[in-house]
């Protein structure tokens, strides 16, 4: 059997939708050529989209805690609003508490509130019993707050939440890098 060399094929692609997308993504290419072409040749692609958009920082670094980006909280026996702005947030911290026979059940909660309804998205509680019941919990998660939604920390008398919150993206998904980046 004879070994035949592969011959690349190039064909024209007639698609106004694709041409419009190319013009939108690559405005500098407007006016070059009148039609798109496709080839059966495998061509390696290097995706520079994130760098071109200015978001070349890897996502695990983009969510880093940063001195000027964090809003710290230390809540005990009260409710504190930590943000009212729409967007994506990383919230990190600890819950500590102690329950015993002289105190009633108390709670520590991360709450989302739209003005008419509250939803507990994370929390812990102590019980009242003859035996002391210590609580220690570490949390680190992301939340999305829509327009009109606030994020609150609520703690009872024997509970405490200490931590911080940082916006990691705006409501439309635009990444918010740590303050000070790049140096």
Residue pairs with C-beta under 8 A, 6 or more apart in sequence:
8 39
8 40
8 41
9 39
9 40
10 37
10 38
10 39
11 37
11 38
11 39
12 35
12 36
12 37
12 38
13 35
13 36
13 37
13 38
14 35
14 36
15 36
18 36
19 35
19 36
22 29
22 36
23 29
23 30
50 56
55 62
55 175
55 177
57 175
57 177
57 181
62 168
62 175
62 177
62 178
63 90
63 142
63 166
63 168
64 178
65 92
65 164
65 166
65 178
66 166
66 178
66 179
66 180
66 181
67 179
67 180
68 178
68 179
68 180
69 166
69 167
69 176
69 178
69 179
70 164
70 165
70 166
71 82
71 83
71 164
71 165
71 166
72 163
72 164
73 80
73 82
73 93
73 153
73 161
73 162
73 163
73 164
73 165
74 160
74 161
74 162
75 108
75 153
75 154
75 155
75 160
75 161
75 162
76 155
76 157
76 159
76 160
76 161
77 155
77 156
77 157
77 159
78 154
78 155
79 111
79 152
79 153
79 154
79 155
80 152
80 153
80 154
81 150
81 151
81 152
82 91
82 151
82 152
82 153
82 165
83 89
83 145
83 150
83 151
83 165
83 167
84 145
84 150
85 145
85 167
86 145
86 146
86 147
86 148
86 149
86 170
86 171
87 144
87 145
87 167
87 168
87 169
87 170
87 171
87 176
88 142
88 143
88 144
88 167
88 168
88 169
88 170
88 173
89 142
89 143
89 144
89 145
89 151
89 165
89 166
89 167
89 168
90 140
90 141
90 142
90 165
90 166
90 168
91 110
91 139
91 140
91 141
91 142
91 143
91 151
91 163
91 164
91 165
92 139
92 140
92 163
92 164
92 165
93 138
93 139
93 140
93 161
93 162
93 163
93 164
94 136
94 137
94 138
94 139
94 161
94 162
94 163
95 108
95 123
95 124
95 135
95 136
95 137
95 139
95 159
95 160
95 161
96 134
96 135
96 136
96 159
96 160
96 162
97 106
97 108
97 124
97 125
97 126
97 134
97 135
97 156
97 158
97 159
97 160
98 126
98 132
98 133
98 134
98 135
98 158
99 105
99 106
99 125
99 126
99 127
99 128
99 129
99 132
99 133
99 135
99 158
100 128
100 129
100 131
100 132
100 133
101 128
101 129
101 130
102 128
103 126
103 128
103 157
103 158
104 128
105 125
105 126
105 127
105 128
105 156
106 125
106 126
106 155
106 156
106 157
106 158
106 159
107 123
107 124
107 125
107 154
107 155
107 156
107 159
108 123
108 124
108 125
108 135
108 153
108 154
108 155
108 156
108 159
108 160
108 161
109 120
109 122
109 123
109 153
109 154
109 155
110 120
110 121
110 122
110 123
110 139
110 143
110 151
110 152
110 153
110 161
111 118
111 119
111 120
111 121
111 151
111 152
111 153
111 154
112 118
112 119
112 121
112 143
112 145
112 149
112 150
112 151
112 152
113 119
113 149
113 150
113 151
113 152
114 146
114 148
114 149
115 148
118 152
121 143
122 139
122 141
124 135
124 137
124 159
125 135
125 156
125 159
126 133
126 134
126 135
126 156
126 158
126 159
127 133
135 159
139 163
142 168
143 151
145 151
146 171
147 171
151 165
153 161
155 161
166 178
167 176
168 175
168 176
169 175
169 176
170 176
